[in-house]
Amino acid sequence: MDARTGKKIRLGRLVRPESGRAVVVAASHSVNSGPTEGLRTLDEIRAVFARMRGADAIMVTPGMVPHVESTFVGRDRPGLVLHLDWKNHARGVYTPGTDGRSEGVLAQLADLEAVAAAGVDAVMTYLYLGQRDSRLEREEIERNARIVRDCERLGLGVIIEPRSALEGDDPEALSAKVMSTYCRISADIGADLVKALWPGSAEAWQEVTSSTYAPVLLAGGKGGDDPEDTLRLAADAVGAGGGGVMFGRRVFRAPSPEAVLSGLAAVVHDGMSADAAGKLLG
């Protein structure tokens, strides 16, 4: 008996063994960007969490855990993912730097021993690469490697979201070539799952997923007000080799989060077309 068993059990709560894929809701935006529409107040948070129990897992911040812990208690409830990092990259207010060349900083928000004791199934950490200052890149690799090794020891799952430190400056930051590089690095460090932005096409996404041997979850990105568009995007991602989705606003801002999650489960786990799954939206 060792920590590998704990990791296998925890990851089995996130990734359905039958499909090998996952539908995760990211509900932790506020730690990086402040109050988020749909999750602005504690009443809003509690109300929408009660409607997202159809997710395979939900990601929350450390401070949210005691307020929503009942969402995760009991059979057939979502897995618990903890947003482990704070970052000031691309923040809407108090954006760091005045010359457009700031590369941002990150900080770990919780001790992993305490995270494991709290019953968390997996943590998500950022991996920023491509900094002009190579010392920052080295520190990011060392930081993520340390988190992955500690999670192996504690039996916790790890999701790495790799990003280019030059997003907004480098037009190639979301190209398949760049994304394939940093997603593969994430897998080679030891990520159990990789979260990545949409590179613009299914062909580019397939290039990323085929060279990353850890399952790659598609991030929701900006927009997403149209639930049918959400299902089409999920279908394109899964059809091009994706391991599922990790959507936030596309779910918790929807008029019916339950219906969107039902549609996503049909697309991601059952292989249903986006059009057919759209009927589940009501």
C-alpha positions in Angstrom: 0.0 0.0 0.0 1.5 3.3 -1.0 0.7 6.8 -2.4 0.1 5.5 -5.9 -3.1 4.0 -4.7 -4.3 7.3 -3.3 -3.4 9.1 -6.6 -5.3 6.5 -8.6 -8.4 6.7 -6.5 -8.3 10.5 -6.6 -7.8 10.8 -10.3 -10.6 8.3 -10.8 -12.9 10.8 -9.3 -11.9 13.4 -11.9 -11.3 11.2 -15.0 -14.1 8.7 -15.7 -12.5 5.3 -16.2 -15.1 4.4 -18.8 -14.2 7.2 -21.2 -10.8 8.3 -19.9 -12.0 11.9 -20.0 -13.2 14.6 -17.7 -15.6 17.5 -17.4 -14.2 19.9 -14.9 -15.7 23.3 -13.9 -13.1 26.0 -13.1 -14.8 28.3 -10.5 -11.7 29.9 -9.1 -11.1 32.9 -11.3 -11.5 35.4 -8.5 -8.1 34.6 -6.9 -6.4 36.1 -9.9 -8.8 38.7 -11.2 -11.2 39.6 -8.3 -15.0 39.2 -8.2 -16.3 37.3 -11.2 -19.8 37.7 -12.7 -21.8 34.7 -11.6 -19.7 34.2 -8.5 -19.6 37.7 -7.1 -21.3 37.1 -3.7 -21.3 34.1 -1.3 -25.0 33.6 -2.0 -24.3 33.4 -5.8 -21.4 31.0 -5.2 -23.6 28.7 -3.0 -26.5 28.8 -5.4 -24.6 27.9 -8.5 -22.5 25.2 -6.8 -25.8 23.5 -5.9 -26.5 23.3 -9.7 -23.1 22.0 -10.8 -23.1 18.5 -9.2 -23.2 16.9 -12.6 -19.5 17.9 -13.1 -16.8 15.3 -12.8 -14.9 17.9 -10.6 -15.0 21.5 -9.7 -12.0 23.7 -9.0 -12.1 26.2 -6.1 -9.8 28.5 -4.2 -8.5 27.6 -0.7 -10.8 30.3 0.8 -13.9 28.9 -0.9 -13.5 25.3 0.4 -15.3 25.7 3.8 -18.2 27.5 2.1 -18.9 24.9 -0.6 -17.6 21.7 1.0 -21.0 20.1 1.1 -21.0 20.1 -2.7 -18.3 17.4 -2.5 -19.7 15.2 0.3 -21.6 12.0 -0.6 -21.8 9.6 -3.4 -22.0 10.7 -7.0 -20.6 14.2 -6.2 -17.9 16.1 -8.0 -14.2 15.6 -7.3 -12.5 18.5 -5.5 -9.7 20.4 -7.3 -7.8 23.1 -5.6 -6.5 26.2 -7.5 -3.0 26.1 -5.9 -1.4 29.2 -7.5 -2.0 33.0 -7.5 -0.6 34.9 -10.4 -0.6 38.5 -11.6 -0.1 37.8 -15.3 -2.6 39.6 -17.5 -4.6 41.0 -14.7 -7.3 43.5 -15.4 -6.5 45.9 -12.5 -3.1 46.8 -11.1 -1.4 45.1 -14.0 2.3 44.7 -13.1 4.8 46.8 -15.0 4.5 50.1 -16.8 6.6 49.4 -19.9 4.7 46.4 -21.2 7.7 44.1 -20.4 6.7 42.7 -17.0 6.7 39.0 -16.9 4.6 38.5 -13.8 5.0 36.5 -10.7 3.3 33.5 -9.0 2.9 32.3 -5.5 1.7 29.0 -4.0 -1.4 29.4 -1.8 -1.5 26.2 0.3 0.7 23.6 1.9 0.3 20.3 0.2 0.3 18.3 3.4 -2.8 20.4 4.5 -4.3 20.0 1.0 -4.1 16.2 1.2 -5.6 16.2 4.7 -8.5 18.3 3.5 -9.5 15.5 1.1 -8.6 17.4 -2.1 -8.4 15.1 -5.2 -6.0 17.2 -7.3 -4.3 20.6 -7.5 -3.8 22.9 -10.5 -0.6 24.9 -10.9 0.5 27.3 -13.7 3.7 26.8 -15.6 4.9 30.0 -17.3 7.6 29.5 -19.9 9.5 31.7 -22.4 10.4 34.6 -20.1 13.0 37.0 -21.2 14.7 36.5 -17.9 15.8 32.8 -18.1 16.1 32.7 -14.2 12.3 33.1 -14.1 11.8 30.1 -16.4 14.2 28.0 -14.4 12.3 28.9 -11.2 9.0 27.9 -12.8 10.4 24.5 -13.8 11.8 23.9 -10.3 8.6 25.1 -8.6 6.4 22.8 -10.7 8.7 19.8 -10.4 8.7 20.2 -6.6 4.9 20.3 -6.5 4.6 17.2 -8.7 7.1 15.3 -6.6 5.3 16.3 -3.4 2.0 15.3 -4.9 3.4 11.9 -5.9 4.5 11.4 -2.2 1.0 12.5 -0.9 -1.1 10.7 -3.5 -2.6 13.9 -5.0 -3.4 14.4 -8.6 -1.7 17.3 -10.5 -3.0 19.5 -13.3 -0.5 21.8 -14.9 -1.7 24.7 -17.0 1.3 25.8 -19.1 1.3 29.3 -20.6 3.6 31.5 -22.5 4.9 34.4 -20.4 4.8 36.5 -23.6 1.0 36.1 -24.4 -0.1 39.4 -25.8 3.4 40.3 -27.0 4.3 37.2 -29.1 1.9 36.4 -31.9 3.1 32.8 -31.8 2.3 32.3 -28.1 -0.8 30.2 -28.9 0.6 28.5 -32.0 0.6 24.7 -32.2 4.4 24.7 -32.2 4.7 26.7 -28.9 1.8 24.9 -27.2 3.1 21.5 -28.1 6.4 22.4 -26.5 5.1 23.6 -23.2 2.3 21.0 -22.9 4.9 18.2 -23.5 7.2 19.8 -20.9 4.3 19.7 -18.5 3.7 16.0 -19.1 7.4 15.2 -18.8 7.6 17.0 -15.5 4.9 14.6 -14.4 1.5 16.3 -14.8 -1.4 13.8 -14.6 -3.5 16.2 -16.7 -2.6 19.2 -18.7 -4.9 22.2 -19.2 -4.5 24.3 -22.3 -6.0 27.1 -24.3 -7.6 26.6 -27.7 -4.9 27.2 -30.4 -7.4 28.3 -33.0 -8.3 25.1 -34.9 -9.0 21.4 -34.4 -5.9 20.7 -36.6 -3.6 22.7 -34.3 -5.3 21.1 -31.2 -4.6 17.7 -32.5 -0.9 18.6 -33.0 -0.8 19.5 -29.3 -2.7 16.5 -28.0 -0.9 13.9 -30.1 2.5 15.0 -28.7 1.4 15.3 -25.1 1.0 11.8 -23.5 -0.9 13.2 -20.5 -4.6 13.9 -21.2 -5.1 17.5 -22.3 -8.2 19.4 -21.0 -9.4 22.3 -23.0 -9.7 25.6 -21.1 -12.9 27.6 -21.7 -11.2 30.9 -22.5 -13.1 34.1 -23.0 -16.7 34.4 -24.1 -18.9 31.3 -24.1 -22.3 32.9 -23.7 -23.8 30.5 -26.2 -24.3 27.0 -24.7 -24.5 25.5 -28.2 -21.1 27.0 -29.1 -19.7 25.5 -25.8 -20.9 22.0 -26.9 -19.4 22.5 -30.4 -16.1 23.5 -28.9 -16.0 20.5 -26.6 -16.9 18.2 -29.5 -14.1 19.7 -31.6 -11.6 19.3 -28.7 -12.5 15.7 -28.0 -12.6 14.8 -31.7 -9.1 16.1 -32.0 -7.7 13.9 -29.2 -8.5 16.0 -26.2 -9.0 14.4 -22.8 -12.0 16.6 -21.9 -12.7 20.1 -20.9 -12.1 22.5 -18.0 -14.7 25.2 -18.5 -15.6 27.9 -16.1 -17.8 30.8 -17.3 -19.3 28.7 -20.0 -20.9 26.6 -17.2 -21.4 28.8 -14.1 -22.7 31.8 -16.1 -25.1 29.7 -18.1 -28.9 30.1 -17.5 -29.0 26.4 -16.7 -25.6 25.0 -15.5 -27.2 21.6 -15.1 -28.2 21.4 -18.7 -24.8 22.6 -20.0 -23.1 19.9 -17.9 -25.5 17.2 -19.2 -24.6 18.3 -22.7 -20.9 18.3 -22.0 -21.1 14.9 -20.4 -22.9 13.5 -23.5 -20.2 15.0 -25.8 -17.1 14.2 -23.7 -18.0 10.8 -22.3 -20.6 9.4 -24.7 -19.3 10.6 -28.0 -22.5 12.4 -28.8 -22.5 15.0 -31.5 -22.8 18.6 -30.5 -26.1 18.9 -32.3 -27.6 15.9 -30.6 -26.3 17.0 -27.2 -27.8 20.4 -27.8 -31.2 18.9 -27.3 -30.3 18.4 -23.7 -30.1 22.1 -23.3 -33.9 22.4 -23.3 
